[in-house]
Amino acid sequence: MTGAPAATRERTDPVAALEAFLTERSDTADTAATERSDVFSAERAGELDRDEELPAEACALLDAFGLPAYYVPVGAGGRLDDHEVLFRLLRTVAAHDLTVAVAHGKTYLGAVPVWIAGTPEQARSLGARVAAGARVSWALTEPEHGADLLANEVSATPAEGGGHRLDGTKWPLNNATAGSHLCVLARTDDSGGPRGHSLFLVDKADLPDGSYRLLPKARTHGIRGADISGIAFDGALLPATAMVGREGGGIETVLLGLQLTRTVCASLSAGAAEHALRLAAGFAAERLIQGRPLVERPNVRAVLTRAAAALTAVEAAGIVGARAAHGLTGEMSVVSAVVKALAPTLTDRMLGELAELLGSRAFLTREYASGAFQKIQRDHQVVGIFDGSTIVNRNGLINQFPRLVRAYAAGTADAEGLAVTARAGTPPGELDWARLSLVSRTGCSVVQGVRAAVAQLEGSAESQSLLPLAREVLAATDAVHVRMVAVGPSARPDIAAFEVAADYELCFAAAACLHLWAAGAAHGTPDGALWLRITLRHLLAELGRAPDPDPSDDERIAGLLTRAVADGAPLSPLHGRKGGPS
């Protein structure tokens, strides 16, 4: 859909290489490729899920591929210079097994505070360990306080001879047991408050014997194999060099780090959505009713089209969010909240509709595709909770409504930053971590730039068929901002305010699609326009402005999906390789 030139898409070779690494089989005496494919098979994933066992073999293979290096910025000795590439890599893993993506990708989340606030020495040291396969857990939550970080009680008090003494319990955490390092948020001021907490990088191997104990793995409904456990500290002595950033700066660093990790979480939703759609489209093509494939039925095609549109919307928002970290860094407090609330919401709805299409096969744990669909649906339920729930993120968005309304009314947008953000598949430039901000002073250029995007389409001959939908997106975005004006400031926003926030997210996704298309319209294809049409129709329907359906588009999309499933090609034009639907 972006129409990015092939030469720039080839820059994302790590993504194609990872896909080949995970899926290619060998008929030669060298069976390594076949063994890798078996480790990531649905059969193996189902076994581990039933046994509630950590997917250690799969994580080890990702280490062997070199994926951990993409969690580490180039300046710290790694390969992370483009968050779009990181998004695509984790999306690729999630499209095979969401549990593996959660277990392995958590290291990026745990290490982010060091990339933001750590010293160069801390960053290089941790970078080398992560690239070598070290697992890092982000120790934020506590049993009695959950997401209320200001109420946390784990303490870090000055120790004799320097450093700090760590006491208290962190739970539930991802990789608390399997990880070698933890980035721990601890109270350093008895009075607590926004300036009363600090971050510490803890290497469990350096802790004195008896100064900590690991809490048992919690049993979970989804991601059963992930290491969801905890750790209790009892006088764990940390050197002065363990503190990350300045004393009292822990909460601020966490909030800045979440702006990056929340956008990365969208890769989990996109991968899960593709995996589920592949199963459903394959079933619809193979299942015969009265001698005809199920996919020939108009209502089934409509379901598949809505699912394909939801996948494309999630991916568009995720890619734009990932690139915004580079191009619109100061706006990430808005962008990350929007993307994190939107992606799992659209994906959960999509999974529910596909479950109805699959019928009993959506619930079978062994008989159909080794139970892959029911595992995806269970696993994905946790994504909405990660790194702040949907309610938490929408509340943060609501707090910035006044500034967003003023910026939209003024028609301002960071045109240069938006151009970088929209040119998917091209190098976005170095991320200036210091430009991350707790609030966006310039609003949200992705949404504020929608009028300019529509104007750009009006001047493009290739985009004329898209104009009615694009103009309707603009009208919907105008209407949402009128409703935002009516939301008064409140410490506890009412449900109406959250509904407006949800609609703003849909406007963001539609704007992201338009910006991606406009950035590459000169290279657009008929299929690209088709994907944009179905995605805009879907988002407008979610906004209560449902345009007339187009059965011919449904038929074409069903055909593209069926061929892509048969070829093993990506189902999203934004994640296409040669042979894919793009």
Secondary structure, DSSP 8 states (H G I E B T S, - for coil): -----HHHHGGGHHHHHHHHHHH----SS--HHHHHHHHTSHHHHHHHHHHT---HHHHHHHHHHTGGGGGSBGGGTS-BS-HHHHHHHHHHHHTT-HHHHHHHHHHHHHHHHHHHHS-HHHHHHHHHHHHTT--EEEE---TTTTT-GGG---EEEE-TTSSEEEEEEEEEEETTTT-SEEEEEEE-STT-STTSEEEEEEEGGGS-TTSEEEE-----SSSTTS-EEEEEEEEEEE-GGGEESSTT-HHHHHHHHHHHHHHHHHHHHHHHHHHHHHHHHHHHHH-EETTEEGGGSHHHHHHHHHHHHHHHHHHHHHHHHHHHHHHSGGGHHHHHHHHHHHHHHHHHHHHHHHHHHHGGGGT-SSTTGGGHHHHHHHHHTTTTTTTS-HHHHHHHHHHTHHHHHHHHHHT---HHHHHHHH-TTS------GGG--SS-TT--HHHHTHHHHHHHHHT-GGGGGGHHHHHHHHHHHHHHHHHHHT----SS--HHHHHHHHHHHHHHHHHHHHHHHHHTGGG--HHHHHHHHHHHHHHHHHTT------HHHHHHHHHHHHHHHHHT--SSGGG--TTS--
